[in-house]
C-alpha cells in the first residue's frame, strides 16, 4: 500500500512514494466503517444530484437515530438524566460534523459568510424541521387515534433562557470582531483569535454546568 504525496504529477517522472505512517493506519482503521458506508452514496451525476441528496438524508437520519439511542443508553448506564445527556453527548455527536464543515468552509472561502452561516443554518434546520416535523407527525398520529400528545417542558425554559443570553454574547463578540483593526469575524491577530475561541468554549462549558446544576436541582430554575 502506497500513498502518493503531492498534487499534480511531476513531469520529470521523479514522483515520490511514501509508505503510510502509523497514524495513517490508525486513522484508516477508525474511519473504515465510514468509508464503506459513504461508498453506497450515489455520485452526483445521477438525477441531477437529487439521488445523492436523498440517500444522504436517509443515512444521516439513520445515524442520528443510532447516535441518539446510544447516547441515551450510555447516559442511563452512568446515571445521567436525558436532559444532561442531550446537551452533552447527543449535542456533540450531532454538531461535530457541522463544526468540521464550518472549519473547511472558513479555510477554503475568502469570507466568513459560509462558515458562520452554516452554524446558524444547521441549528435552524434542527429546531424548525427536526423538532417541527417530528412533533407534527406525532400530533397527527395522536389526533387520528383520539389521544393527546403532551410533551413535558422539564428544564427546557431555564436551558433556553441561558442559551439565548449566551448566544447574544457570542453575536456581540462577532459584531465587535468586524472592526478592521481586529481582522474580521474569523482569523486576525493570534491573541484576539485565541481569546475569542477560549471565550466561546467557556460559554459552552458554563452553559452545560448551569443546565446540569438546574436539572439536578442544585440551583433553582424557572
C-alpha positions in Angstrom: 0.0 0.0 0.0 1.5 3.3 -1.1 0.3 6.9 -0.8 1.1 9.4 -3.4 2.4 12.7 -1.9 1.6 15.8 -3.8 -0.9 17.1 -6.2 0.0 17.0 -9.9 2.4 14.5 -11.3 6.0 15.6 -11.7 6.8 16.0 -15.4 10.3 14.7 -14.8 9.0 11.4 -13.6 10.5 11.7 -10.1 7.3 11.3 -8.2 8.0 10.2 -4.7 6.0 7.5 -2.9 5.9 7.3 0.8 4.8 4.4 3.0 1.8 5.3 5.3 2.8 6.2 8.8 1.4 4.6 11.9 -1.1 7.4 12.3 -2.3 6.8 8.8 -3.0 3.1 9.7 -4.8 4.2 12.9 -7.0 6.7 11.1 -7.8 4.2 8.3 -8.9 1.7 11.0 -11.0 4.3 12.7 -12.7 5.5 9.5 -13.0 2.3 7.5 -16.7 1.9 8.5 -17.5 5.4 7.3 -15.6 4.9 4.1 -17.5 1.8 3.3 -20.8 3.5 4.3 -20.2 6.5 2.1 -19.3 4.2 -0.8 -23.0 3.4 -1.0 -23.9 7.1 -1.7 -24.5 7.5 -5.4 -22.5 10.1 -7.4 -24.0 13.5 -8.1 -24.2 12.6 -11.8 -27.4 10.6 -11.3 -30.7 12.5 -11.5 -29.0 15.9 -11.2 -27.7 15.1 -7.8 -31.1 14.5 -6.2 -30.5 10.8 -5.7 -27.3 11.6 -3.8 -29.1 14.1 -1.7 -32.0 11.7 -0.9 -29.6 8.9 0.1 -27.5 11.3 2.2 -30.6 12.5 4.1 -31.7 8.9 4.8 -28.2 7.9 6.0 -28.0 11.0 8.2 -31.4 10.2 9.7 -30.4 6.6 10.5 -27.1 7.6 12.0 -28.8 10.3 14.1 -31.3 7.8 15.5 -28.5 5.4 16.3 -26.4 8.2 18.0 -29.5 9.3 20.0 -30.2 5.7 21.2 -26.6 5.0 22.1 -26.2 8.3 23.9 -29.4 7.7 25.9 -28.3 4.2 26.8 -24.9 5.5 27.9 -26.4 8.3 30.0 -28.7 5.8 31.6 -25.9 3.4 32.4 -23.8 6.2 34.1 -26.7 7.8 35.9 -27.2 10.9 33.7 -30.7 12.3 33.0 -32.0 12.5 29.5 -31.7 16.3 29.5 -28.0 16.3 30.5 -27.3 13.5 28.0 -29.0 15.6 25.3 -27.0 18.8 25.8 -23.6 16.9 26.1 -23.2 13.6 24.2 -26.1 13.9 21.8 -25.3 17.5 21.0 -21.6 16.8 20.5 -22.3 13.8 18.3 -24.7 15.7 16.0 -22.8 19.0 16.0 -19.2 17.9 15.4 -19.9 17.3 11.6 -21.2 20.9 11.4 -18.1 22.1 13.2 -15.7 20.4 10.7 -17.9 21.6 7.8 -17.6 25.2 9.1 -13.8 24.8 9.5 -13.5 23.6 5.9 -15.6 26.5 4.7 -13.6 29.0 6.8 -10.3 27.7 5.4 -11.5 27.4 1.8 -13.5 30.6 1.4 -12.3 34.2 1.3 -15.0 35.4 3.6 -16.6 34.1 6.8 -20.2 34.0 5.4 -20.3 30.3 4.6 -18.8 29.1 7.9 -20.9 31.3 10.2 -24.0 30.8 8.0 -23.6 27.1 8.3 -23.7 27.3 12.1 -26.9 29.3 12.2 -28.5 27.4 9.3 -27.8 24.0 10.7 -29.3 24.9 14.1 -32.3 26.4 12.3 -32.9 23.1 10.5 -32.5 21.2 13.7 -35.1 23.3 15.5 -37.6 24.1 12.8 -37.5 20.9 10.8 -36.0 18.3 13.2 -38.5 19.2 16.0 -41.3 20.6 13.9 -41.7 17.8 11.5 -41.4 15.1 14.2 -43.9 16.8 16.5 -46.3 17.4 13.6 -46.3 13.7 12.7 -46.8 12.8 16.4 -49.7 15.3 16.8 -51.4 14.0 13.6 -50.9 10.4 14.8 -52.5 11.1 18.2 -55.3 13.1 16.7 -56.2 10.2 14.4 -56.2 7.8 17.4 -58.1 10.2 19.6 -55.3 10.6 22.2 -53.4 13.6 23.5 -49.9 14.4 22.5 -48.2 16.0 25.6 -44.5 16.9 25.9 -43.3 17.9 29.4 -41.2 21.1 29.4 -39.0 20.0 32.2 -35.9 22.2 32.5 -36.3 23.5 28.9 -37.3 27.0 29.9 -34.1 27.5 32.0 -31.8 26.0 29.4 -33.3 28.0 26.5 -33.0 31.2 28.5 -29.4 30.6 29.4 -28.7 29.6 25.8 -30.3 32.8 24.4 -28.3 35.0 26.7 -25.0 33.3 25.8 -26.0 33.4 22.1 -26.4 37.2 22.3 -23.0 37.4 23.9 -21.5 35.4 21.1 -23.2 37.5 18.5 -21.9 40.7 20.2 -18.3 39.3 20.0 -18.8 38.6 16.3 -20.1 42.1 15.7 -17.1 43.6 17.6 -14.7 41.5 15.6 -16.0 43.1 12.4 -13.7 46.1 13.1 -10.8 46.4 10.6 -8.3 46.5 13.4 -9.3 43.1 14.5 -9.3 41.4 11.1 -12.9 40.2 10.7 -15.2 37.7 12.2 -12.6 34.9 11.8 -8.9 35.0 11.9 -7.0 38.1 12.7 -4.2 38.5 15.2 -3.4 35.3 17.2 -4.1 36.9 20.6 -7.6 38.0 19.6 -8.2 34.8 17.7 -7.3 32.6 20.6 -9.1 34.8 23.2 -12.3 34.6 21.1 -12.0 30.8 20.9 -11.5 30.4 24.6 -14.4 32.8 25.3 -16.8 30.7 23.1 -15.6 27.4 24.6 -16.1 28.9 28.1 -19.6 29.9 27.2 -20.4 26.3 26.2 -18.9 24.9 29.4 -20.7 27.4 31.6 -24.0 26.6 29.8 -23.6 22.8 30.4 -22.7 23.4 34.0 -25.6 25.7 34.7 -28.1 23.5 32.8 -26.8 20.4 34.7 -27.0 22.0 38.1 -30.5 23.1 37.4 -31.5 19.7 36.1 -30.3 18.0 39.3 -32.0 20.7 41.4 -28.8 22.2 42.8 -29.9 25.6 41.6 -33.5 26.9 41.2 -34.8 27.2 37.7 -38.0 28.9 36.4 
